Amino acid sequence: MPKRKPKKAAPASKQPQSTAELRKALSRQRKAELVEVLVELAQADRGVLRQLTARFEVAAAADELVAATRQAIADATDFDERDINRNFAYDDEAYREVKRNLSR
C-alpha cells in the first residue's frame, strides 16, 4: 500500500472561506474590542493564554511566574491513565512554557 503524501497548506490568497470571512470581520473591529476578546479567550483556555504570553513576551511578577510554571508542569504531565503504555498526545506548548519560565 503506497504511503500517503502530506497535504500542502493552501496559499494565503486561497484561505478557506471561514478564515477569510473571519479576517474581514476582525479587521472591522476596534482595537479595544479585539483586546477584550483575546483576554476572554485566554481566560477560558490555558493553551491560548500560553500562546499569547509567549508570542508577545509578557513579563510576569515572580509569584505569577511560579504559579504559571506549576500550572504548566501540571498540564504537561497530565494524561489519561487509560493511555498508559501507549503513544498518547501531550501538551508540547506547556513543556515550552516550563522551559521559558525556568530560564527567566
BELSUL-V651437 format. One record per backbone hydrogen bond with DSSP energy under -0.5 kcal/mol. CO is the residue of the C=O (numbers start at 0). NH is the residue of the N-H. E is the energy in kcal/mol with one decimal. If there is no record, write none. Layout:
co: {CO/CO}
nh: {NH/NH}
e: {E/E}
//
This chain:
co: {10/11/15/16/17/18/19/20/21/22/23/24/25/29/30/31/32/33/34/35/36/37/38/39/40/44/45/46/47/48/49/50/51/52/53/60/61/62/63/64/65/66/67/68/69/70/71/72/73/78/79/80/82/85/89/90/91/92/93/94/95/96/97/98/99}
nh: {13/14/19/20/21/22/23/24/25/26/27/27/28/33/34/35/36/37/38/39/40/41/42/43/44/48/49/50/51/52/53/54/55/57/56/64/65/66/67/68/69/70/71/72/73/74/75/76/77/80/82/83/85/87/91/94/95/96/97/98/99/100/101/102/103}
e: {-1.9/-0.9/-2.2/-2.6/-1.9/-2.6/-1.9/-2.4/-2.8/-2.2/-0.8/-0.6/-1.4/-2.0/-2.5/-2.2/-2.1/-2.3/-2.3/-2.2/-2.5/-2.4/-2.2/-1.7/-1.6/-2.1/-2.6/-2.2/-2.6/-2.5/-2.1/-2.6/-2.4/-1.9/-0.6/-2.7/-2.2/-2.0/-2.7/-2.3/-2.5/-2.3/-2.4/-2.5/-2.2/-2.6/-2.8/-2.1/-0.7/-0.5/-2.7/-1.2/-1.5/-1.4/-1.3/-1.5/-2.1/-2.1/-2.3/-2.1/-2.6/-3.1/-2.5/-1.8/-1.1}
//
